[in-house]
Amino acid sequence: DTGVDAEIALGEVEGSLGYIVGKKIGLPDGTSIAFRLTGPIVRDLNIAVDGKAARVDHLPHPDVEIFAESTTFIQLACGRIDPQQAIDSGAIRWNGDAELGERAARNLRFTM
């Protein structure tokens, strides 16, 4: 959950967030999403779609914010846990656009 191994795993997901948000989640052009990782690795990951989904340093008003522990986020992105169970347990939750939030929670999985 912490240390070099966790940082490497999160780095792999971070590097693929443009693809995940643009292709897997299908966030529409002109929208944005902020992933708020609450620990053990605390990090904000911001993606805006302007023709193409890309990481940005800051989003003053994202359309949706996703909240999860870093371990849950990594497990969802790597397809290691069932999104429905994470949603039901509150391990992943969202604010803002409800439809985009649910779509994001269900479609983080990608193949490296």
N, C-alpha and C positions, 0 to 999 in steps of 0.2 A: 504493500500500500504506500510505502514511502521509499526514499533513497533512490539510488541510481537506476535501478530496474523500473521503478514506477515513473521516473522522469523520462526514461527512454520510451516506454509504452505511451505515455501522454504525448511525447514529441511526435510519434508516428501518427497519432490521431490528429494532433494540431496541424501537421503538414498536409493532411487530407481534408481538412474542414471545408475548403472551397468546393471540392468535389462532393462531399457529403451534403452540404447545404444546397448547392446548386442542382445536383443530379438526384441524390437519394431522397432528400426532403422536398426538393422542388420549390424552394422559396421564390416567390415571384420577383420580377425586376422591380426595383425601387423600394424593396423592403429590407429589413435587417433583423438580426438575431444576436442575442448576447447569451453566452453560456457562462453561468456563474458557478464555478467549482468551489465548494465550501470546505474542502479538506479531505484527506490529510494534505493534499497539494491544493493550495488556494490559488485560484487564477481566474481571470476574466478573459474569455475568448470571444472576440467581436467579429461578426461577418456581415458585410453589406453586399447587396446585389445591385450592381450598376452595370447591366449588360452581362456581367459575369460575377459570380460569388467570390469575394476575396476578403481576406483578413484585414481589419482596420484597427488602429490603436485605440480609438475611442468612439463610442456611440452615445450621444446625449439622450436620445429617445428611441431605443430599439422597439420594433413592432412586437417583439416577444422576447422574454427573458426565460431561460431554462435554468433551474437550480438543481444541482445534484452533487454528491460527494465525488471526488475525482475517481475513486475506485469504481463506483457505479457507472460513471460516464465512460470510462475506459472499457468496462465490461460490456456495456451496451454497444459501443462503437465496434467492438471486436466480436459481437454476436455471442457472448458467453452467458448472458442471462436473458430471460424473457421480458420484453418491454412491458407487457401487461402486468406482470407481477411487480415490476419496479414502479409502475404508475399506481397500482392498487395499494402498495405499501407506503407510498409517498416518498420513495427513494429518489424519484424524479418528479418535478412539478414545474409549473410555469405560470407566468403573469403576462398579461397583454392579450394578443390575439389568440383566443382559445383554440381555434382550428389549426393555426400554424404551430402552436405549442404541442398539441397532441400529435400532429404529423411529425414534428421533430423528435419527440420522445419515442415514437414507434419506428423511426427510419434512420437511426444513427449508424446502423451496422454497415460496414464496408469490408472489402477484402483487400488485404495488403499484398 
